[in-house]
Amino acid sequence: MADDSVGEQMKAQWDHSSDQNFVDYYAEQSTSATTVQRFTIVRDKALKLLAASRDGGAQQTFDVADIGCGTGSQARLWAELGHHVSAIDVSAALVNIGRRRASEDNLDIKFDVGSATELPYPDSSMDVSLLPELLEHVADWQGCLDEAIRILKPGGVLYVSTTNFLCPIQNEFNLPLYSWYPGFLKRRFERLAVTTRPGLANYCKYPAVNWFSFYSLAAYLNKYGFRCLDRIDMVGHENVGALGKLAVSLARALPPLRFIGQVFTPGSIVFAIKK
């Protein structure tokens, strides 16, 4: 749960400005080979799930919502394949960078500045809802997730990547083992990050205040009738050797091994299909 003072600040009228240190850091990170590769894998896995949920029909053009899009790195990967992409972020500076980059590359992406808790898209209008590294920053994370669910068509795919309180490794705060800090200590550093020590959270205006696991997210989504898959479910056997295949098979078959896999993996990832 978010601290009351920090949470109320984040629920108030959204401030669409950003610290220039954060903008510069994010703009650079968003074009790194690691980031592009990660988002490409997400796109390709989501497309496979869509094909399966639509009975494996011919390649279609999908409507995609990139929620918390930043500079649009993930959005552009979908647009490059001809999909219709709507991208939204609370930071006007990052959205402007995304618009400029898309224009330079002649990519048709609809960018908006706004809140993930009030998406400007109709009900059941999207085939894909993408929430990359977002839920941890939104005090009203349930409202954010509910909006992503609202706009998703039946058979659509929801992708969430966020914090993992099970794993001690994280990138939100420049502090060791922060995921395992007790709640009262997390609240203290959250307050410092938005007051006197913004460098603790890389100058992020809305630092992480929520911590999840795959299990907690799946429990929430199951109530809406979603079928949830974790990173172990999504591992392709074509990408691992014989020992890797054995390890994946064992983790899928044995819940304790699956749990250990979650503990040793930074970040929580959920692919969910709306029934």
Backbone as CSV, one residue per row, in Angstrom:
resi,resn,N_x,N_y,N_z,CA_x,CA_y,CA_z,C_x,C_y,C_z
1,MET,0.850,-1.194,0.000,0.000,0.000,0.000,0.888,1.246,0.000
2,ALA,0.347,2.342,-0.551,1.089,3.588,-0.593,0.919,4.348,0.717
3,ASP,1.946,5.136,1.096,1.857,6.019,2.251,0.761,7.053,1.992
4,ASP,-0.021,7.419,3.042,-1.148,8.311,2.851,-0.737,9.643,2.243
5,SER,0.329,10.264,2.791,0.720,11.582,2.307,1.218,11.528,0.869
6,VAL,2.084,10.567,0.581,2.595,10.423,-0.776,1.476,10.007,-1.708
7,GLY,0.628,9.078,-1.246,-0.467,8.611,-2.079,-1.437,9.720,-2.430
8,GLU,-1.810,10.583,-1.443,-2.736,11.670,-1.724,-2.124,12.671,-2.693
9,GLN,-0.819,12.905,-2.560,-0.136,13.794,-3.490,-0.262,13.272,-4.914
10,MET,-0.133,11.953,-5.072,-0.161,11.357,-6.395,-1.584,11.224,-6.927
11,LYS,-2.596,11.214,-6.040,-3.985,11.139,-6.483,-4.525,12.513,-6.874
12,ALA,-3.853,13.587,-6.427,-4.300,14.932,-6.717,-4.107,15.237,-8.196
13,GLN,-4.382,16.480,-8.574,-4.209,16.886,-9.957,-2.813,16.522,-10.430
14,TRP,-2.748,15.778,-11.535,-1.468,15.278,-12.010,-0.588,16.424,-12.492
15,ASP,0.667,16.379,-12.103,1.681,17.323,-12.571,2.371,16.682,-13.765
16,HIS,2.219,17.279,-14.937,2.756,16.683,-16.161,4.183,17.114,-16.464
17,SER,4.791,17.872,-15.547,6.191,18.257,-15.732,7.098,17.132,-15.261
18,SER,8.381,17.223,-15.597,9.358,16.209,-15.189,10.695,16.872,-14.928
19,ASP,11.418,16.344,-13.954,12.780,16.808,-13.712,13.642,16.503,-14.930
20,GLN,14.434,17.468,-15.366,15.227,17.273,-16.577,16.220,16.133,-16.427
21,ASN,16.718,15.906,-15.210,17.618,14.770,-14.982,16.920,13.457,-15.310
22,PHE,15.645,13.342,-14.892,14.863,12.141,-15.174,14.596,11.999,-16.661
23,VAL,14.232,13.095,-17.311,13.951,13.060,-18.752,15.182,12.594,-19.522
24,ASP,16.336,13.155,-19.187,17.575,12.789,-19.887,17.915,11.321,-19.656
25,TYR,17.783,10.881,-18.400,18.078,9.489,-18.060,17.138,8.547,-18.802
26,TYR,15.837,8.856,-18.782,14.851,7.974,-19.390,14.977,7.964,-20.907
27,ALA,15.226,9.132,-21.484,15.351,9.209,-22.938,16.512,8.354,-23.432
28,GLU,17.592,8.337,-22.670,18.746,7.517,-23.058,18.459,6.033,-22.869
29,GLN,17.883,5.677,-21.724,17.607,4.275,-21.446,16.586,3.680,-22.406
30,SER,15.660,4.498,-22.891,14.575,3.997,-23.728,15.042,3.536,-25.098
31,THR,16.223,3.950,-25.515,16.740,3.549,-26.830,17.850,2.514,-26.736
32,SER,18.145,2.037,-25.537,19.223,1.060,-25.383,18.854,-0.262,-26.043
33,ALA,19.866,-1.009,-26.440,19.633,-2.300,-27.083,18.875,-3.249,-26.158
34,THR,19.170,-3.171,-24.864,18.491,-4.031,-23.895,16.997,-3.733,-23.840
35,THR,16.649,-2.437,-23.819,15.243,-2.047,-23.770,14.500,-2.478,-25.026
36,VAL,15.100,-2.226,-26.177,14.457,-2.587,-27.440,14.265,-4.095,-27.540
37,GLN,15.272,-4.855,-27.131,15.155,-6.311,-27.178,14.055,-6.804,-26.249
38,ARG,13.984,-6.227,-25.059,12.967,-6.648,-24.083,11.563,-6.373,-24.615
39,PHE,11.346,-5.195,-25.166,10.023,-4.854,-25.685,9.685,-5.642,-26.945
40,THR,10.687,-5.998,-27.729,10.441,-6.820,-28.911,9.954,-8.205,-28.504
41,ILE,10.564,-8.770,-27.460,10.147,-10.073,-26.948,8.712,-10.007,-26.440
42,VAL,8.373,-8.932,-25.720,7.009,-8.756,-25.220,6.020,-8.714,-26.381
43,ARG,6.340,-7.926,-27.401,5.446,-7.819,-28.564,5.228,-9.171,-29.226
44,ASP,6.317,-9.893,-29.453,6.202,-11.167,-30.167,5.427,-12.206,-29.363
45,LYS,5.616,-12.216,-28.052,4.873,-13.160,-27.209,3.391,-12.788,-27.171
46,ALA,3.094,-11.485,-27.093,1.694,-11.048,-27.095,1.019,-11.411,-28.414
47,LEU,1.732,-11.285,-29.527,1.163,-11.642,-30.828,0.852,-13.137,-30.904
48,LYS,1.703,-13.959,-30.316,1.437,-15.397,-30.299,0.191,-15.717,-29.471
49,LEU,0.044,-15.030,-28.340,-1.139,-15.251,-27.512,-2.406,-14.788,-28.232
50,LEU,-2.311,-13.676,-28.946,-3.464,-13.191,-29.702,-3.857,-14.180,-30.786
51,ALA,-2.863,-14.714,-31.487,-3.148,-15.692,-32.541,-3.844,-16.914,-31.966
52,ALA,-3.391,-17.349,-30.778,-4.000,-18.525,-30.146,-5.426,-18.226,-29.681
53,SER,-5.644,-17.031,-29.127,-6.971,-16.693,-28.614,-7.967,-16.423,-29.731
54,ARG,-7.440,-16.093,-30.919,-8.316,-15.851,-32.085,-8.285,-17.047,-33.033
55,ASP,-8.020,-18.227,-32.500,-8.025,-19.482,-33.260,-6.966,-19.518,-34.361
56,GLY,-5.866,-18.809,-34.132,-4.732,-18.916,-35.045,-4.996,-18.428,-36.446
57,GLY,-5.866,-17.459,-36.599,-6.169,-16.939,-37.927,-4.998,-16.193,-38.532
58,ALA,-5.234,-15.666,-39.733,-4.188,-14.930,-40.438,-3.784,-13.692,-39.632
59,GLN,-2.571,-13.211,-39.882,-2.066,-12.024,-39.204,-3.046,-10.872,-39.356
60,GLN,-3.396,-10.233,-38.254,-4.326,-9.121,-38.270,-3.610,-7.843,-37.868
61,THR,-4.292,-6.737,-38.100,-3.832,-5.458,-37.570,-4.577,-5.211,-36.268
62,PHE,-3.844,-5.011,-35.198,-4.443,-4.911,-33.878,-4.435,-3.473,-33.372
63,ASP,-5.376,-3.199,-32.455,-5.428,-1.921,-31.742,-4.709,-2.100,-30.416
64,VAL,-3.691,-1.281,-30.194,-2.787,-1.457,-29.054,-2.749,-0.183,-28.215
65,ALA,-2.879,-0.321,-26.902,-2.737,0.797,-25.976,-1.452,0.623,-25.185
66,ASP,-0.534,1.584,-25.321,0.709,1.588,-24.553,0.511,2.594,-23.421
67,ILE,0.225,2.083,-22.233,-0.160,2.904,-21.083,1.066,3.132,-20.200
68,GLY,1.439,4.396,-20.026,2.711,4.712,-19.391,3.825,4.545,-20.406
69,CYS,3.606,5.136,-21.584,4.447,4.851,-22.754,5.833,5.454,-22.694
70,GLY,6.056,6.451,-21.814,7.357,7.109,-21.803,7.632,7.770,-23.140
71,THR,8.790,7.471,-23.721,9.161,8.057,-25.008,8.672,7.232,-26.195
72,GLY,7.841,6.220,-25.929,7.216,5.472,-27.007,8.038,4.350,-27.594
73,SER,9.032,3.860,-26.878,9.886,2.791,-27.414,9.092,1.531,-27.719
74,GLN,8.175,1.167,-26.822,7.369,-0.031,-27.042,6.323,0.221,-28.120
75,ALA,5.737,1.404,-28.120,4.717,1.738,-29.106,5.261,1.649,-30.529
76,ARG,6.469,2.112,-30.737,7.018,2.136,-32.085,7.260,0.728,-32.625
77,LEU,7.565,-0.220,-31.762,7.789,-1.591,-32.218,6.506,-2.205,-32.773
78,TRP,5.370,-1.836,-32.206,4.083,-2.298,-32.734,3.722,-1.536,-33.999
79,ALA,3.971,-0.238,-33.998,3.649,0.581,-35.165,4.473,0.168,-36.378
80,GLU,5.690,-0.271,-36.157,6.545,-0.703,-37.267,5.949,-1.895,-38.020
81,LEU,5.107,-2.667,-37.336,4.442,-3.815,-37.979,3.068,-3.440,-38.527
82,GLY,2.719,-2.165,-38.440,1.455,-1.712,-39.011,0.273,-1.706,-38.072
83,HIS,0.491,-1.979,-36.774,-0.619,-1.991,-35.819,-0.996,-0.557,-35.437
84,HIS,-2.250,-0.377,-35.015,-2.758,0.936,-34.621,-2.444,1.150,-33.135
85,VAL,-1.592,2.102,-32.847,-1.096,2.261,-31.479,-1.539,3.605,-30.906
86,SER,-2.108,3.541,-29.691,-2.413,4.731,-28.904,-1.510,4.693,-27.674
87,ALA,-0.782,5.783,-27.431,0.205,5.814,-26.352,-0.085,6.991,-25.429
88,ILE,0.010,6.757,-24.126,-0.317,7.802,-23.160,0.679,7.767,-22.004
89,ASP,1.030,8.953,-21.497,1.931,9.049,-20.350,1.633,10.339,-19.601
90,VAL,1.936,10.337,-18.308,1.689,11.512,-17.479,2.727,12.602,-17.714
91,SER,3.892,12.239,-18.257,4.980,13.196,-18.478,4.887,13.812,-19.865
92,ALA,4.607,15.101,-19.918,4.518,15.796,-21.205,5.862,15.790,-21.927
93,ALA,6.949,15.904,-21.178,8.277,15.944,-21.796,8.592,14.639,-22.513
94,LEU,8.279,13.511,-21.870,8.548,12.219,-22.497,7.650,11.995,-23.704
95,VAL,6.390,12.389,-23.601,5.472,12.250,-24.734,5.956,13.078,-25.921
96,ASN,6.462,14.269,-25.655,6.975,15.112,-26.742,8.155,14.459,-27.445
97,ILE,9.008,13.813,-26.670,10.129,13.085,-27.281,9.594,11.953,-28.151
98,GLY,8.599,11.220,-27.627,8.002,10.132,-28.396,7.377,10.614,-29.686
99,ARG,6.652,11.726,-29.636,6.040,12.284,-30.845,7.109,12.648,-31.878
100,ARG,8.166,13.299,-31.395,9.219,13.724,-32.317,9.887,12.523,-32.970
101,ARG,10.201,11.506,-32.180,10.866,10.326,-32.730,9.961,9.598,-33.724
102,ALA,8.675,9.491,-33.396,7.749,8.812,-34.303,7.614,9.588,-35.615
103,SER,7.554,10.920,-35.512,7.437,11.747,-36.710,8.673,11.607,-37.593
104,GLU,9.844,11.589,-36.965,11.085,11.462,-37.727,11.149,10.146,-38.495
105,ASP,10.526,9.107,-37.949,10.555,7.785,-38.587,9.260,7.457,-39.329
106,ASN,8.393,8.479,-39.491,7.127,8.298,-40.232,6.273,7.163,-39.653
107,LEU,6.200,7.098,-38.332,5.372,6.099,-37.665,4.092,6.756,-37.163
108,ASP,2.966,6.131,-37.441,1.666,6.687,-37.077,1.270,6.191,-35.688
109,ILE,1.594,6.977,-34.668,1.262,6.653,-33.278,0.492,7.830,-32.690
110,LYS,-0.641,7.549,-32.063,-1.438,8.604,-31.421,-0.968,8.772,-29.978
111,PHE,-0.331,9.889,-29.687,0.181,10.167,-28.350,-0.771,11.087,-27.591
112,ASP,-0.933,10.804,-26.284,-1.712,11.662,-25.393,-0.947,11.866,-24.099
113,VAL,-1.122,13.040,-23.500,-0.642,13.294,-22.144,-1.833,13.128,-21.221
114,GLY,-1.729,12.246,-20.236,-2.865,12.014,-19.352,-2.564,10.968,-18.303
115,SER,-3.596,10.615,-17.551,-3.473,9.679,-16.441,-3.921,8.283,-16.832
116,ALA,-3.204,7.286,-16.340,-3.567,5.890,-16.590,-4.848,5.500,-15.877
117,THR,-5.293,6.321,-14.928,-6.537,6.030,-14.217,-7.755,6.633,-14.907
118,GLU,-7.544,7.385,-15.997,-8.645,7.982,-16.765,-8.274,7.927,-18.245
119,LEU,-8.279,6.734,-18.808,-7.843,6.566,-20.194,-8.892,7.128,-21.165
120,PRO,-8.461,7.822,-22.208,-9.395,8.450,-23.156,-9.813,7.517,-24.285
121,TYR,-10.004,6.225,-23.970,-10.335,5.229,-24.987,-11.657,4.552,-24.618
122,PRO,-12.471,4.196,-25.608,-13.773,3.563,-25.326,-13.628,2.164,-24.722
123,ASP,-14.708,1.682,-24.131,-14.762,0.314,-23.619,-14.514,-0.677,-24.753
124,SER,-13.789,-1.746,-24.435,-13.573,-2.868,-25.367,-13.103,-2.389,-26.741
125,SER,-12.156,-1.467,-26.738,-11.674,-0.903,-27.998,-10.276,-1.381,-28.375
126,MET,-9.588,-2.074,-27.478,-8.198,-2.445,-27.707,-8.017,-3.966,-27.696
127,ASP,-7.134,-4.446,-28.559,-6.753,-5.858,-28.556,-5.639,-6.133,-27.558
128,VAL,-4.842,-5.100,-27.263,-3.696,-5.243,-26.360,-3.632,-4.039,-25.429
129,SER,-3.473,-4.301,-24.138,-3.194,-3.254,-23.158,-1.811,-3.532,-22.566
130,LEU,-0.915,-2.581,-22.723,0.456,-2.719,-22.229,0.667,-1.777,-21.047
131,LEU,1.116,-2.326,-19.916,1.425,-1.506,-18.746,2.861,-1.798,-18.308
132,PRO,3.839,-1.188,-18.966,5.241,-1.454,-18.629,5.744,-0.579,-17.486
133,GLU,6.143,-1.193,-16.396,6.731,-0.482,-15.256,5.897,0.724,-14.845
134,LEU,4.613,0.509,-14.635,3.687,1.604,-14.334,2.981,1.460,-12.997
135,LEU,2.422,0.285,-12.708,1.566,0.130,-11.527,2.250,0.551,-10.236
136,GLU,3.552,0.355,-10.158,4.259,0.699,-8.928,4.260,2.199,-8.659
137,HIS,4.064,3.009,-9.709,4.146,4.468,-9.576,2.796,5.129,-9.356
138,VAL,1.701,4.386,-9.503,0.357,4.966,-9.418,-0.272,4.552,-8.088
139,ALA,-0.536,5.533,-7.233,-1.098,5.209,-5.921,-2.378,4.401,-6.062
140,ASP,-3.241,4.801,-6.987,-4.487,4.080,-7.252,-4.215,3.002,-8.310
141,TRP,-3.441,2.002,-7.930,-3.049,0.994,-8.917,-4.243,0.160,-9.369
142,GLN,-5.231,-0.031,-8.463,-6.419,-0.786,-8.873,-7.174,-0.035,-9.967
143,GLY,-7.305,1.281,-9.815,-7.979,2.072,-10.833,-7.254,2.026,-12.153
144,CYS,-5.937,2.034,-12.089,-5.117,1.938,-13.302,-5.342,0.601,-13.998
145,LEU,-5.310,-0.468,-13.237,-5.491,-1.805,-13.807,-6.922,-1.979,-14.324
146,ASP,-7.881,-1.430,-13.594,-9.275,-1.532,-14.029,-9.498,-0.821,-15.367
147,GLU,-8.838,0.298,-15.573,-8.952,1.019,-16.840,-8.362,0.205,-17.989
148,ALA,-7.210,-0.416,-17.758,-6.601,-1.256,-18.793,-7.496,-2.434,-19.139
149,ILE,-8.206,-2.957,-18.135,-9.149,-4.057,-18.361,-10.384,-3.554,-19.116
150,ARG,-10.861,-2.380,-18.741,-12.078,-1.821,-19.348,-11.947,-1.658,-20.863
151,ILE,-10.806,-1.204,-21.320,-10.647,-0.901,-22.746,-10.310,-2.140,-23.577
152,LEU,-10.084,-3.279,-22.903,-9.635,-4.480,-23.600,-10.812,-5.287,-24.146
153,LYS,-10.689,-5.731,-25.391,-11.697,-6.585,-26.010,-11.637,-7.992,-25.423
154,PRO,-12.738,-8.746,-25.454,-12.678,-10.172,-25.094,-11.667,-10.892,-25.993
155,GLY,-10.849,-11.733,-25.397,-9.798,-12.405,-26.141,-8.548,-11.564,-26.277
156,GLY,-8.575,-10.336,-25.744,-7.412,-9.456,-25.807,-6.355,-9.831,-24.785
157,VAL,-5.177,-9.257,-24.952,-4.029,-9.586,-24.098,-3.630,-8.370,-23.262
158,LEU,-3.479,-8.588,-21.980,-2.977,-7.588,-21.041,-1.564,-7.971,-20.642
159,TYR,-0.646,-7.013,-20.746,0.740,-7.252,-20.313,1.068,-6.277,-19.203
160,VAL,1.577,-6.803,-18.091,1.973,-5.984,-16.949,3.391,-6.350,-16.548
161,SER,4.246,-5.353,-16.405,5.544,-5.559,-15.767,5.668,-4.518,-14.664
162,THR,6.090,-4.958,-13.485,6.119,-4.061,-12.341,7.100,-4.598,-11.300
163,THR,7.014,-4.069,-10.089,7.928,-4.460,-9.020,7.675,-5.893,-8.552
164,ASN,8.653,-6.452,-7.873,8.535,-7.799,-7.312,9.080,-7.770,-5.893
165,PHE,8.170,-7.795,-4.909,8.636,-7.727,-3.523,9.309,-9.019,-3.073
166,LEU,9.189,-10.086,-3.873,9.840,-11.347,-3.505,11.339,-11.314,-3.770
167,CYS,11.762,-10.497,-4.731,13.166,-10.474,-5.143,13.870,-9.245,-4.575
168,PRO,15.063,-9.411,-4.004,15.765,-8.267,-3.410,16.367,-7.312,-4.431
169,ILE,16.468,-7.728,-5.691,17.070,-6.887,-6.725,15.971,-6.049,-7.379
170,GLN,16.194,-4.728,-7.470,15.199,-3.843,-8.076,15.920,-2.604,-8.619
171,ASN,15.191,-1.858,-9.485,15.776,-0.685,-10.118,15.050,0.608,-9.767
172,GLU,14.124,0.549,-8.807,13.324,1.726,-8.500,14.049,2.718,-7.604
173,PHE,14.729,2.206,-6.600,15.454,3.059,-5.658,16.924,2.659,-5.648
174,ASN,17.776,3.638,-5.528,19.211,3.383,-5.474,19.633,2.993,-4.066
175,LEU,19.047,1.903,-3.606,19.290,1.375,-2.270,19.348,-0.143,-2.354
176,PRO,20.290,-0.784,-1.660,20.415,-2.250,-1.740,19.262,-2.959,-1.048
177,LEU,18.805,-4.057,-1.670,17.781,-4.927,-1.089,16.485,-4.191,-0.768
178,TYR,16.184,-3.119,-1.480,15.045,-2.258,-1.125,13.718,-3.005,-1.142
179,SER,13.557,-3.979,-2.024,12.290,-4.725,-2.104,11.918,-5.352,-0.766
180,TRP,12.932,-5.687,0.027,12.685,-6.386,1.285,12.600,-5.439,2.481
181,TYR,12.696,-4.133,2.276,12.592,-3.194,3.392,11.188,-3.285,3.985
182,PRO,11.051,-3.144,5.301,9.704,-3.104,5.900,8.953,-1.867,5.423
183,GLY,7.633,-1.932,5.511,6.797,-0.867,4.973,7.130,0.511,5.510
184,PHE,7.345,0.643,6.825,7.586,1.965,7.404,8.870,2.581,6.846
185,LEU,9.867,1.733,6.545,11.122,2.247,6.010,10.964,2.650,4.542
186,LYS,10.194,1.868,3.795,9.875,2.259,2.419,9.183,3.613,2.389
187,ARG,8.213,3.824,3.290,7.486,5.091,3.324,8.444,6.256,3.570
188,ARG,9.444,6.038,4.403,10.405,7.113,4.691,11.173,7.487,3.422
189,PHE,11.658,6.506,2.706,12.438,6.804,1.506,11.559,7.346,0.380
190,GLU,10.284,6.958,0.350,9.371,7.552,-0.625,9.236,9.048,-0.383
191,ARG,9.095,9.434,0.900,8.973,10.857,1.221,10.247,11.618,0.868
192,LEU,11.399,11.021,1.154,12.660,11.673,0.811,12.804,11.845,-0.701
193,ALA,12.336,10.844,-1.461,12.487,10.878,-2.918,11.666,11.994,-3.560
194,VAL,10.570,12.413,-2.909,9.746,13.482,-3.485,9.984,14.816,-2.775
195,THR,10.992,14.858,-1.877,11.293,16.119,-1.189,12.770,16.469,-1.346
196,THR,13.587,16.016,-0.418,14.974,16.502,-0.368,16.000,15.626,-1.073
197,ARG,15.617,14.357,-1.422,16.607,13.456,-2.021,16.048,12.772,-3.264
198,PRO,15.747,13.535,-4.305,15.151,12.949,-5.511,16.057,11.950,-6.222
199,GLY,17.368,12.051,-5.998,18.299,11.115,-6.622,18.104,9.685,-6.168
200,LEU,17.447,9.491,-5.019,17.194,8.131,-4.536,16.362,7.335,-5.530
201,ALA,15.458,8.028,-6.262,14.571,7.361,-7.226,14.818,7.889,-8.640
202,ASN,16.083,8.236,-8.923,16.465,8.708,-10.260,15.635,9.905,-10.724
203,TYR,15.292,10.788,-9.766,14.581,12.040,-10.053,13.180,11.818,-10.630
204,CYS,12.608,10.663,-10.365,11.258,10.348,-10.834,10.237,11.144,-10.006
205,LYS,9.334,11.867,-10.685,8.354,12.679,-9.969,7.388,11.810,-9.173
206,TYR,7.066,10.630,-9.694,6.173,9.695,-9.010,6.926,8.392,-8.765
207,PRO,7.721,8.321,-7.695,8.511,7.110,-7.432,7.627,5.928,-7.060
208,ALA,8.203,4.753,-7.082,7.453,3.537,-6.776,6.935,3.567,-5.341
209,VAL,5.625,3.329,-5.194,5.012,3.252,-3.866,4.272,1.940,-3.665
210,ASN,4.178,1.120,-4.712,3.489,-0.179,-4.625,4.450,-1.294,-4.989
211,TRP,4.294,-2.437,-4.313,5.148,-3.595,-4.553,4.272,-4.830,-4.693
212,PHE,4.535,-5.596,-5.727,3.669,-6.706,-6.111,4.462,-8.007,-6.215
213,SER,3.739,-9.072,-6.518,4.321,-10.323,-6.994,3.406,-10.820,-8.107
214,PHE,3.867,-11.782,-8.875,2.994,-12.370,-9.886,1.735,-12.916,-9.231
215,TYR,1.884,-13.517,-8.069,0.758,-14.170,-7.403,-0.312,-13.157,-6.984
216,SER,0.105,-12.003,-6.461,-0.869,-10.999,-6.037,-1.592,-10.402,-7.245
217,LEU,-0.866,-10.172,-8.334,-1.499,-9.631,-9.536,-2.454,-10.646,-10.164
218,ALA,-2.026,-11.908,-10.210,-2.884,-12.948,-10.783,-4.164,-13.102,-9.975
219,ALA,-4.067,-13.010,-8.656,-5.255,-13.126,-7.812,-6.243,-12.010,-8.128
220,TYR,-5.730,-10.800,-8.370,-6.606,-9.674,-8.701,-7.257,-9.882,-10.065
221,LEU,-6.467,-10.290,-11.056,-6.975,-10.438,-12.416,-7.908,-11.645,-12.555
222,ASN,-7.684,-12.673,-11.759,-8.551,-13.855,-11.817,-9.996,-13.503,-11.490
223,LYS,-10.183,-12.483,-10.656,-11.538,-12.066,-10.301,-12.287,-11.510,-11.506
224,TYR,-11.536,-11.052,-12.505,-12.138,-10.522,-13.730,-12.199,-11.582,-14.830
225,GLY,-11.851,-12.810,-14.497,-11.944,-13.878,-15.465,-10.764,-13.987,-16.403
226,PHE,-9.622,-13.425,-16.033,-8.432,-13.515,-16.876,-7.702,-14.838,-16.642
227,ARG,-7.083,-15.329,-17.701,-6.145,-16.452,-17.571,-4.748,-15.866,-17.551
228,CYS,-4.032,-16.070,-16.451,-2.756,-15.400,-16.228,-1.574,-16.344,-16.437
229,LEU,-0.551,-15.837,-17.086,0.675,-16.577,-17.360,1.861,-15.778,-16.827
230,ASP,2.812,-16.482,-16.206,4.006,-15.791,-15.729,5.162,-16.010,-16.696
231,ARG,6.339,-15.519,-16.323,7.501,-15.597,-17.221,7.905,-17.045,-17.485
232,ILE,7.647,-17.937,-16.532,7.993,-19.346,-16.735,7.064,-19.973,-17.770
233,ASP,5.780,-19.621,-17.709,4.833,-20.108,-18.720,5.212,-19.621,-20.114
234,MET,5.804,-18.427,-20.186,6.050,-17.787,-21.477,7.420,-18.105,-22.066
235,VAL,8.262,-18.840,-21.348,9.575,-19.197,-21.886,9.400,-20.129,-23.080
236,GLY,10.025,-19.796,-24.195,9.971,-20.651,-25.372,11.085,-21.684,-25.342
237,HIS,10.756,-22.942,-25.530,11.771,-23.995,-25.498,12.811,-23.835,-26.598
238,GLU,12.449,-23.096,-27.644,13.403,-22.932,-28.731,14.575,-22.036,-28.334
239,ASN,14.424,-21.323,-27.209,15.462,-20.375,-26.795,16.381,-20.914,-25.714
240,VAL,16.187,-22.164,-25.294,17.005,-22.710,-24.207,17.561,-24.069,-24.605
241,GLY,18.662,-24.452,-23.960,19.265,-25.755,-24.216,18.546,-26.855,-23.473
242,ALA,19.162,-28.046,-23.488,18.537,-29.216,-22.870,18.319,-29.015,-21.371
243,LEU,19.348,-28.483,-20.672,19.204,-28.256,-19.233,18.157,-27.182,-18.956
244,GLY,18.133,-26.170,-19.809,17.140,-25.121,-19.642,15.733,-25.653,-19.814
245,LYS,15.543,-26.514,-20.812,14.231,-27.112,-21.035,13.799,-27.930,-19.826
246,LEU,14.752,-28.676,-19.249,14.428,-29.479,-18.068,14.036,-28.586,-16.904
247,ALA,14.808,-27.506,-16.697,14.520,-26.604,-15.591,13.152,-25.956,-15.747
248,VAL,12.823,-25.528,-16.968,11.530,-24.898,-17.219,10.398,-25.904,-16.996
249,SER,10.576,-27.122,-17.485,9.547,-28.147,-17.322,9.308,-28.452,-15.850
250,LEU,10.390,-28.532,-15.069,10.249,-28.808,-13.641,9.559,-27.651,-12.924
251,ALA,9.940,-26.414,-13.291,9.334,-25.246,-12.654,7.847,-25.171,-12.959
252,ARG,7.465,-25.549,-14.175,6.046,-25.531,-14.534,5.264,-26.614,-13.798
253,ALA,5.936,-27.719,-13.518,5.252,-28.851,-12.894,5.228,-28.755,-11.372
254,LEU,6.221,-28.079,-10.789,6.367,-28.065,-9.332,6.239,-26.634,-8.805
255,PRO,5.142,-26.297,-8.155,4.922,-24.938,-7.643,6.061,-24.386,-6.778
256,PRO,6.704,-25.181,-5.893,7.811,-24.615,-5.107,8.964,-24.124,-5.979
257,LEU,9.273,-24.857,-7.065,10.332,-24.410,-7.965,9.916,-23.158,-8.720
258,ARG,8.657,-23.076,-9.090,8.150,-21.862,-9.747,8.301,-20.669,-8.808
259,PHE,7.988,-20.874,-7.531,8.108,-19.805,-6.549,9.563,-19.356,-6.419
260,ILE,10.483,-20.313,-6.360,11.913,-19.966,-6.269,12.336,-19.154,-7.480
261,GLY,11.811,-19.520,-8.656,12.109,-18.745,-9.852,11.661,-17.301,-9.728
262,GLN,10.502,-17.076,-9.089,10.021,-15.713,-8.878,10.924,-14.948,-7.907
263,VAL,11.406,-15.616,-6.884,12.255,-14.969,-5.889,13.570,-14.497,-6.507
264,PHE,14.084,-15.255,-7.459,15.383,-14.931,-8.043,15.281,-14.091,-9.319
265,THR,14.096,-13.562,-9.618,13.923,-12.777,-10.836,13.441,-11.372,-10.503
266,PRO,14.220,-10.348,-10.830,13.768,-8.972,-10.583,12.514,-8.653,-11.398
267,GLY,11.565,-8.036,-10.780,10.359,-7.609,-11.479,9.322,-8.710,-11.607
268,SER,8.042,-8.303,-11.582,6.924,-9.215,-11.812,6.395,-9.010,-13.222
269,ILE,6.127,-10.111,-13.921,5.603,-10.048,-15.280,4.348,-10.918,-15.373
270,VAL,3.302,-10.343,-15.975,2.056,-11.065,-16.189,1.596,-10.862,-17.624
271,PHE,1.325,-11.956,-18.304,0.579,-11.942,-19.563,-0.792,-12.513,-19.230
272,ALA,-1.859,-11.769,-19.502,-3.192,-12.232,-19.128,-4.133,-12.112,-20.309
273,ILE,-4.961,-13.125,-20.505,-5.904,-13.159,-21.616,-7.316,-12.961,-21.074
274,LYS,-8.023,-11.999,-21.642,-9.375,-11.681,-21.191,-10.370,-12.650,-21.818
275,LYS,-11.075,-13.385,-20.983,-12.021,-14.379,-21.489,-13.279,-13.705,-22.023
